[in-house]
């Protein structure tokens, strides 16, 4: 399979990977020839990239990070929490969280099992989903990225469980924010942004009153927008005053936000998101966490067409675990000349770099 931008699909090309809705139903099955109407439908739904079948890459298998069932179970749990809190009186919100606590612990354990069983470094660009509510998929993605970072930093099982629950609940305060502000397609006004920022405090207040969740989990909601130079919110904390878990979640949160397609902004590709993290590591993020992220998450997904610094072109075949920006490439062209395909391992050929992605 080869990864292509939806806008670049040619009619007649065959969809290589099924596209799911976040409720578990299927929007389009793999194996379907894509017509102009279907291509327009994908673009209208905000799907930026898809996998197509391709003779030169037919042996490239793209494995999702987590199973369809686990993704559905996790987002369903989040939806149940948000829906119950919205419908309930404030004093009963704690009960809703109590009910879901065991379920969330189980979900975090299952995510860890599936990440650990994944043969390659993770990338969520391989999981093509049409979501009806961004916040649920975002919360799950942030949990997956955070757990990958935490594992790279050698956190133990108990710490990873806390980190995972803090990550999946990091935006829980948004349940109290007016949906018109949450889903506004334009830039927020100063007043609206002030309201939006209050989700950190409201999430903290909700979680800290609940005996089922540790204060550390509450502080993940409270501090995930803090930055080590003091430029974050709500309290302008600096450096080690920000809990490690919140710092990890902050990195995962930013990366998933900028690599997700939104109404008001086209998604960045993973390597572009990583570049943004590195530029921010100068004063906003701990470089150790950004390095752990880089060593955990594949920024050039399998099937991506790339150009190298020596003008050779090819497709990413597989990943080098823990060297996630140095994948294995199948060379298909040398300059403008087609050649007999062969592979190049960027983890060993250190003078060769990826200079462009053509999708």
Beta strands, then each sheet from edge to edge (+ up, - down):
strand 1: 2-5
strand 2: 19-21
strand 3: 26-28
strand 4: 49-52
strand 5: 129-130
strand 6: 305-308
strand 7: 312-318
strand 8: 328-334
strand 9: 337-345
strand 10: 354-357
sheet 1: 1+ 4-
sheet 2: 3+ 2- 5-
sheet 3: 9+ 8- 7+ 6- 10+
end
